[in-house]
Amino acid sequence: MSGRKQVTIDSADYRRLQMAEGHLRSMQQNLPEVLNRLMRDNEAELRRRLEPLEQRQREFQQTAQHMRQEVRQVETDMARRLEEQHRTLRQNIADTAKRLHDEVETAQREAAKMVKDEREARLRHVQTVAEQLRHETQVLMAEQSAQLTQLIDQERQTRETQIRAIHQRMESEQQRKDTLASSWIETAQILHDFIDRHYPHQQLAPNQLDRLARMIEQAQTNLAQGVAEAAVTMAQQAYGSLSDLRLELERLEREWQMWHIRSLETAREILALAQRNRTCPAMDLQANQLDIMIEVDYWTQGRLSALEAELNALITQITDTAQPLTTSELRQLAETALPSMHARLEQTIAQARDAVISSQLRTNIADAVVQAFEEQGFQLQDDTYEGEDQRHGFVAQVSHLDGSKVTVVVTPNDTGENNLNIHSYDAQQRPEHELRTRAEAIAKALRQRGLQTGAITSVDDQPDLAYARIDEVRERQPVRQQTRGS
C-alpha cells in the first residue's frame, strides 16, 4: 500500500557543531573604531551631566548668604565640598577615559602589524577595555556616593549642635522670639525655593518637598497666632528636613545618573554590535569560519531587525526627558534586560549560522536517501527547496521504471534535528511490510553515511499529494519553519 513514512535524522556533523557552540555564537566584536567612538561619546555625556551639578553648588553658595548666620557657614561649606567632589569625579573620569582611549589606539596600531589570529585577539581586547571603562566609572561614582553619605552625616550633626545652642540662647531672649521665628521661616523658605528650582525632586523624591512646604506654612500660622516659640521649632524642623532633602537629592541624582549612563551606553553598544553583525562568516561542517558571508536577518526570519527595533525603542525611552525612567528601572535594564538582549544577539547570530548548516545538511540527507533509492532501481527526477527558499524543507523526487514515484522531503524541526518524510506514490499498491522493508533499507544506508536515524513510523496510509508535483513545490510559498531557540 502506498503511504508516508517518517524518520528523524541526526547528523554526526551536526552534533559536532553543537559541541562547538562557542564558535557559532562568536560575534564580530573586534570593532575598535565603533567602541572607541562610543566610549568617547559616553564619557562626554557623563561629563556634560556632571558640569551642571558643579554649577548648582556654586549657585547655592550664593543663595546661602541670605540664610541665618548660624547655618550660613555650614551650608556654604557643604556646597563647596560637593562642588569639589563633582569636579574631582569629573576629572577622574576624564583621566580614566583618556588612559583607556590611548590603550585602544595602541591596540589598533599593534593589530595592524600582526598576523590574522594575533590581530583578532588584540582587537578583542578593545571590548575588554570598554568594559573596564564602564567598571572604573562605576567604582568612582560609588566611592563618591559613599563620601557624600559621610558628609551628610557630618553636616547633620553640626547643624543639630548649632540649633541646640540657638535654643539655649533663645530661653534668655524671650523678646526676640518673633524676630527669630521670622528669620528661621525665611531661611527654610529660601532653601525650599532653591530645591524647587534646581532639583528634579518630583522624579527622585515625590511629594517630599510639598510636605516640607506645609511645615513652613504651619510655622507661619503659628507666628501669626502669636505662638512664636512653636513657630521657631517648626521652622527649624522644616529647615533641617529641607537641608537633609537637598543632600539626599544630590545622592539620588548621582545614583540616577550612574545607572542612566550605564544603561544607555550598554544599549548603544549592543545596537552597534547588532548593526556590525548584520552579516557574519558562515561555518563549515568542521566548525571553521568560511570566507562566505551570510545575512543574519534573512536566515533568522527577521530576528535581528526585531532586536534592533527593540534596542532603538529602548534608547528612546532611556533618553526621554519628559518621562524619565526611575533609578530602579534603569538598574533593572543595566543588570538584567540588556544582558539578556546581548545574549539574544549572540543566539541570533548562532541561529543564522545554524540555519545555513542545517540547510546544507538537508541537501546532504536528501542526497543520501536518493542514492539509497538508486540502489533499488530508482532515478532522480528533480529536487528543490520549498518555494526555492533555502531556509525551508528540501524536496527530491525519484521514479522507477514500473511507474512508481517517491518524494523525499527533509524538513528542520525545533530540536536541531531533521525530519525525513518519504511519500510513496506507487503505480501498484504495495503491502505495508514491503514499504517498511524499503524504509529500513534506506535507514541502513543513511546510517552507513553517518546519519543516525530514529524509529521509522507510519504517519498516514496515504502520501501527501502536496508533494506529488515538484514544480508546484518549487513555486509555492512555504510555511515558515520554527527555528531552534525561538
Secondary structure, 3 states (H helix, E strand, C coil): CCEEEEEEEEEHHHHHHHHCHHHHHCCCCCCHHHHHHHHHHHHHHHHHHHHHHHHHHHHHHHHHCCCCHHHHHHHHHHHHHHHHHHHHHHHHHHHHHHHHHHHHHHHHHHHCCCCHHHHHHHHHHHHHHHHHHHHHHHHHHHHHHHHHHHHHHHHHHHHHHHHHHHHHHHHCCHHHHHHHHHHHHHHHHHHHHHHHHHCCHHHHCCCHHHHHHHHHHHHHHHHHCCCHHHHHHHHHHHHHHHHHHHHHHHHHHHHHHHHHHHHHHHHHHHHHHHHHCCEEEEECCCCCEEEEEEEHHHHCCCHHHHHHHHHHHHHHHHCCCCCCCCHHHHHHHHHHHHHHHHHHHHHHHHHHHHHHHHHHHHHHHHHHHHHHHHCCCCEEEEEEEHHHCCCCCEEEEEECCCCCEEEEEEEECCCCCEEEEEEEECCCCCCHHHHHHHHHHHHHHHHHCCEEECCCEEEECCCCHHHCCHHHHHHCCCCCCCCCCC
